[in-house]
Amino acid sequence: MGQQQGVYFVPSKSQWPIVAAVVLAVTVYGAAHWLNAEPGQEGLGKALFGLGMLGVLAMFFGWFGSVIRESLAGRYNDQVDRSFRMGMMWFIFSEVMFFAAFFGALFYTRMFAVPWLGGAGHGALTHEFLWSDYVAAWGANGGNGPAHVGGDFQTIAPWGLPLLNTLILLSSSVTITIAHHALKAGHRGRVLAFLGLTVLLGATFLWFQAHEYMEAYKELNLTLQTGVYGSTFFMLTGFHGLHVTLGTIMLAVIWVRVLKGHFDPQHHFGFEAAAWYWHFVDVVWLALFMFVYIL
């Protein structure tokens, strides 16, 4: 059935929602069992987690494939397009709130919790009775406290790999914008070139971040166990890295679709949605670079 103006497309019954519920339940149960199992008994949890992740990937592949086939068949009209755009905007808004919670935790810890432990403001009694020799400081050693918690550690200088990764992500925002304009102009070869370059830049960012993590663990003793600095650092950068990974996969799939002849200058919301997500990831990194690495 082709596109019908003024008629909202209602898809046929699909098995994918129930498949999603099952594989996500298996994944979460496996992860919980893995984390809480006795030493040497993690095998079942690992197996279920791995099986669940494979199921999640298969579910995405199948469900997204169904949506792509419906789009190529011309079943989506302008009303459906608007609903997709609104859905993507709400999704990105939820991601903004996701990172806002983590940045809020970082702000509260640095501006309130650490000074209180050091005796400032309402923390005088806490400082006296809980940790009288603690010196409030945020950074490499956090006073003399983290040495007793997770050992002395050092922070990562912002002007090395973090700055390089910042330039990489800013460059990727430029390349994907060029690819978008090329798609609207009908220059498919240019789209493939600059979109492929964006995917390459995303993969390069992830490679450098992995190198940074190895250096942090092996040389700087900066781990998840080194006090609240280590936990907030890896929480923020780790979740951002996960989002870069998802965005890179999304853009790679869009590249394959462009190669197969999908999209045209007037109808290419799949491309736009991935580009919106990528720009969001870039903006989050700028905030992260400022508040985690520099300040």
N, C-alpha and C positions, 0 to 999 in steps of 0.2 A: 504493500500500500504506500502510495506516495505521500507527499506533504499535503496536509489539509489546513488551510488558513482558518483561524478562528476555532479550531478544534484541538483541544489539548491531548497530546499523545499519551495514552495509557498502555504501558508495556504489558505483554502477556505474563502469565504466572511464571515465576523464576525460582529455581532451586538455590540460587546463590545466597540469599539472606540466611537460610538455615545452615548452608554449608559454612558461611562466615561464622555463625554463632558456635558451631561445633568445633571448628579448627581453632578459634580463639580460646574457647574453654580448655581444649587440650593443651594449647601453648601455655596459658596461665597456670594450669594445674601442674604441668611439667616443670615450669620455672619455680613455682612455690615448693614443690617436692625436692627439687635440686638444691635450693637454698637452705632448706630446713632438714635435710636428711642427715643422718649420722655419718661420720667419716667412713668412706669406703662403701656407702650404700647410695651413692648419687646416681647410679647407672639408670634406674628407671626414670628418674626425673630428667636426666639428660636425653634419654631416648624419646620421651614424650614431648619434650621441648623441641627437639629436632624435627620430630614428626609433625608437630603443630606448625612450626615455621614453614616446612615444605607445603603443608596444607594451605597456609595463608598465601604463599606465593602462587599456588595453583588457583586459589580462589580469585585473587586479583587478576591473574591472567585470563581466567574464564569470564569473570564479570565484566572487566573492562573490554574484553573482546566482544561481548554481547552489545555493549553500549556503542562501540565503534561500528559494528555492523548495522545497528539501527540508524546511526548517523549517516553512514554511507548510502543507506537505502532511501534517504530523504524523508524520514519519518518525523523529523524534528522541525517545528515551525518557530516563528519568532517568540511565541510565548514560552516554549520549552527552552529556547536559548536564554531568555531573560531569567528563567528559574535556575538554569545552570550557573549563570553569572552571580545571582544572588547567593546560591549555595556556596560557590567558591569564595565569595566575599565573607560570608559568615564563617567558613572554615578558617580563612586566614585570620579573622578576628579572634577566633578561639585560640589560634596559635599565638597571637599577640598576648592574650591573657595568660597562656601557658608560660611564656618567657617572662611576662611581667611578674608572675608569682616568684620565679627564681631570682630575678633582679631585686624584687622586694625583700626576699630573704637575705640577699647579700647586703642590701642597704641597712636593714634592721641590725644585722650582725655587726657591721662595721661602725654604724653610727650610735648604736645603743648598747648592745650586749657586751662588746669588748670594752668600751669605756666604763660600763657599770662594774664589770669584773675587776677593772683597775682602780675602782674606788670613786669614780666620778659620779656626781649627782646622787641618784637614789641607790647607788651601789656601794655606799660606804660600809654598811654592815656586811654585805656580801663579801666585799674585798677583805674585811678584817677576819671574818670567821671561816670563809671558804677557801680563800687562796691569798693569803696576806702578802706573799712575796711576788705576786703576779704584777708585771709591768705592762700596761695596756699599750699595744702597738700592733699595727696591721702590716704584714709583709713577711719577710724572710723567716724570722724566728718568733714573731709575735710576742716580744718580751722574753721572759725565761720560761714561759709555760709550755709551749709545744715540745720542748726538749724532753719533758716528762710524759708527754702524751704520745707523740709519734716520732720523736727524734728531731734534731735540727734539720732544717731544710732551706732551700733557696728558691726564690721565685724565678720565673722565666723573663728575661729582659724583653721589653716590647719591641725593640728596634732590630731584632734579628728575624727569625721565622715568623713571628706574629705580624710584623710590618709587611713582610713579603707576601704572606697569605692575604693581608688586607688589600694589597695592590692586585693580587690575583683575582679576588672576588670583585673588586671594582672594575677590573678589566672585563670580567665575565658579564657584568651588567651592560657594558658597552656592546660587547659582541652579540648578546642576545637581542638587544634593541636594534642593532643593525640587521640581524636576521629577521626580526619582525617586520621592519620596514621593507625589506626585500621581498618578504612573502606578500605583503599588501601590494607591492609593485609587480608581482608575478615573476620575479627572478629566482626560480627554484634552485639553480646552481649556487647562487650566492647564499641562499638560505641554508643549504646543506653545508657550505664552507664555514659560515660563522656560527651556526648552531653546533656543528661538530667541534669547533674551537671552544665553544662554551662548555661542552661536555668534557673536553680535554682539560680545561682550566679547573673545572670542578674536581676532576680526578686528581689533578696535581695538588690542589688544596688539601685533599684528604691524605695524600701521600706525605706531604709535609707535616700535617697534624699528627699522623702516626709516628713520624720521626721525632716530633716534639715530645710526644708522650713517652717514647722510649728513653729519650734523654732525661726527662723529668724523673722517671722511676729509677734509672740506673745511675745517673750522675748527680742529680740535685736532691734526691730523697724526697721529692714532691709526689706524694701518693694520696690515695683516698683516706689513708689513716693518719696523715700528718695534720691533725687538728681541723678546725673549721675552714681554714684557708684552702687546704687541699680538697676538702669535700665540695666547697662551693666552686672552686676552679674547675674540677672535673665534671661537676654537675652541669655547669653552664656550657663549657666548651664541648663536653661529650654529647649533650643533647643537640647542640648546634651542629656538631659533626654528623649526627644521625640525620638531621634535616638536610644537610648538604648531600648526604648519601642518597636520600630519597629524591631530592631535587635532581641530582645527576642521573639517576635511573629514569625519572620522568622525562627529562630532556633527551636521553638516549632513545627512549621509546618514540618520542615525537620525531626524532631524526629519522628513524626507520620508517615511520608513517609518511614523512615528507618524501623519502626515497621511493616509496611505493605509490606516490602520486596522490596521497590524501591531502585535503585542505585546498582552498582556493582563496583568492584575494578578499572575497566577501565572507566566507564561512571558514573560520579556523579557530574557534574558541578553544579547542583542545590545546593548541599552541599557546594561545593567550593565557590560559589558566596556568600552564607550566611556567610561563614567563612571569606572571604575577607572583607565583610561589617563590621563584628564584630571586626576584627583587626583594621580597620579604626576607629571605634568608640573608641577603647581602646587608640589609639595613640592621638586622639583629646583630650581625658580626661587627658592624661599626660601633654599636652600643657596647658590645662585649669587649672589643678592643680598647675602648676608652675606659670603661669602669673596672675591668678585670686586670688588664695588662698595664695600663698607664697610671691610673689614679691609685 
